[in-house]
Amino acid sequence: MGKPYSAELDGFASTYQWVRQQAVHSLGHFLNRWSGDHVAVVGSGGSFSAAMVISLFRELVHHSPTAAVTPLEFDALLRRLAPRALLLSAEGKNRDILGAAESAQSSDLAAAALTLTLANPLVEFAQTHASIRAFAFQMDWAKDGYLATNSLIATVLLGYRALFGDGDFDAKVGPLMERQRLTARRAYFHSWKGLSRIGGQGLLVLFSAQAKTFAIDLESKLAEAALVSVQIADLRQFAHGRHLQLAGPGASPSVLLVTSTEEATLARATEALLPEHVHRWLLELDGTREQDVAVAGLLDAMFVTEAIADSRGIDPGQPVVPPFGRALHAVDSAASLHPIRRTHTRLELAARRKIGSHGPIGHTVDVEIVEAATTFANRLLSANIKAVVCDFDGTLCRAENRFDRMASIHVEQVSSLLRQGLSVAIATGRGGSLHTELRGSFDEELHASILVGYYSGGLISKLDDDFSQPTFNPAFEDLWSWLRASVYAQHGRPLSEVARGGQLSIRLHSAAECARLLGAVRQWLEREEWLGWRVFSSGHSIDILDPSTSKRNVVARLANSLHLDPLTEILRIGDSGQETGNDYELLGEGLSLSCERVSVDLGSCWNFGAAGNNQVDVTSAYLRGLTPHERAFRLLPVALFGS
């Protein structure tokens, strides 16, 4: 089974070049939107090593809790917590990962998948259910053999580029992946003396904190290929009793101590105290930062595996797999763990979202909340809808694609409704860039039919009107002076660059920083008695609005021009309807639907999307349910309850 292991290692430099050519900006934007949230990175087999490294990357970039888990651990985790999930599978056909995808969907989690083939069962699942955002690439090399090699490196490097950017990728990873360095590093491990002495007592790998990914992947490869028995422990955990196996005069395991340069003093101190009869090696990984040490560690783990295998005359890429091993690999864990997977109705899902309930489907839902969902759904189904007002980012396009054009399928959907007589308006925090984008997306004949409220309703005009940048409210100068004198002075660009009309927008590095600034601004507004001023959040930015600025202005303009009742004849759709979200006011009354986050109000802002669905996929389902009815539109039950 498999192919020559050493031949696979020859391809690392080419794999690096392949990663450099891939478009990863959407993946990066998507992961940035999760900043501040708890995320589980799910990997099975060789992909678990990739999960470990990408978890580290995310914690370094987003300073947010991240856990690398196996699919079995993920299923158990869902009984306690409701993390967002990133599923890793090179070929997208690992049974356990597919089971994790089903678990994520049934638990109504926001999930994504990273694969190295464009067509595979995991991508098909994502396309069928719209509960997983699939980021699929197409590797240009033959798939890995028995052990994960190039697919593992490629997955990790895609995550590195998406999270750290191209500058760091070229400057820090590039030197590690140079062909000359890789060749020299492999030769170095083959020069190690005594590798053939690793026998029945096995190998004890002692690792420093930054070298953990090396130990995880080395243990995985040596164990999967049945080369040697492996134990792993960090340098200090080893000191708590695990050292006794080295004390006896008889045979003891060989010891490999692995460390980063920063932690080398502890590793050397530990190595110096080992008994003389213990055969040992001390390995110092390249890289000066944790993320770079992790990449270097994965490479070295694969090279050490090669050196140990060669010393034993074994090719770890071509083991003989017994029948029971194939049978074990083929076990359907999803069927075993969930023989009967109960699903909630859309009404029950909507109720769970209102009360913030997550976790495995099947838990009892408050009957009173379900009744409130039913009442609101009936109100929607009986309404004569004559117009719709939509947020844009996260609602009519995916938030991670906000810098790209609106997807053609969604442009056509909105265009079709316009041509059938539905009035459409867009309420957004963006300005001129969106004006240009929308004019390039919709047919010119429709521009006069689309009303756009820019800068959260501070500027409202038809799409066929020329865009005119509004001057900012001069009252922002006092607020800006206060901010410039605070710890947020680092974000102190000229006021003219961040304030437009009655909106001041500040983009920050993390969701935690965003939440802190939001609270600080609210306190300042209250202390200064700026009545009517509000502040809302959207991912990594906050929007401060003066009393005259609101997305509700777009609803009012549409209602006045068409002589409509804003509460009963205009459908409102947004993605950030929670109390701190920038769609809270828009969705806080009337016929309001969210495609993601909701408020606690039972009289507005409900999310009836299918399990695991969010953003534009849910919006599209709502819009598909609109059908002409007596000079208006009715929302069909399928839009709220599914088929």
Secondary structure as UniProt FT lines:
FT   HELIX           5..9
FT   TURN            10..11
FT   HELIX           12..20
FT   HELIX           25..33
FT   TURN            34..36
FT   STRAND          39..42
FT   TURN            45..46
FT   HELIX           47..62
FT   STRAND          66..69
FT   HELIX           71..77
FT   TURN            78..80
FT   STRAND          84..88
FT   HELIX           95..106
FT   TURN            107..108
FT   STRAND          111..115
FT   HELIX           121..129
FT   STRAND          132..136
FT   HELIX           150..164
FT   HELIX           166..168
FT   HELIX           169..173
FT   HELIX           174..176
FT   HELIX           179..190
FT   TURN            193..194
FT   HELIX           195..197
FT   TURN            200..201
FT   STRAND          203..207
FT   HELIX           209..211
FT   HELIX           212..224
FT   TURN            225..226
FT   STRAND          230..234
FT   TURN            235..241
FT   HELIX           242..246
FT   STRAND          254..259
FT   TURN            262..263
FT   HELIX           264..272
FT   TURN            276..277
FT   STRAND          280..284
FT   HELIX           290..311
FT   TURN            312..313
FT   TURN            316..317
FT   HELIX           323..329
FT   HELIX           333..337
FT   HELIX           346..355
FT   TURN            361..362
FT   HELIX           367..382
FT   STRAND          387..390
FT   TURN            394..396
FT   HELIX           399..401
FT   TURN            402..403
FT   HELIX           408..419
FT   TURN            420..421
FT   STRAND          423..427
FT   HELIX           432..441
FT   HELIX           444..449
FT   STRAND          450..454
FT   HELIX           455..457
FT   STRAND          459..462
FT   TURN            463..464
FT   TURN            474..475
FT   HELIX           476..484
FT   HELIX           487..491
FT   HELIX           495..498
FT   STRAND          499..500
FT   TURN            501..502
FT   STRAND          503..507
FT   HELIX           511..527
FT   TURN            528..529
FT   TURN            531..532
FT   STRAND          534..538
FT   TURN            539..540
FT   STRAND          541..545
FT   TURN            547..548
FT   HELIX           552..562
FT   TURN            566..568
FT   STRAND          570..576
FT   TURN            579..580
FT   TURN            582..587
FT   STRAND          591..597
FT   TURN            602..603
FT   TURN            611..612
FT   HELIX           616..624
FT   STRAND          626..629
FT   TURN            630..631
FT   STRAND          632..635
FT   HELIX           637..641
//
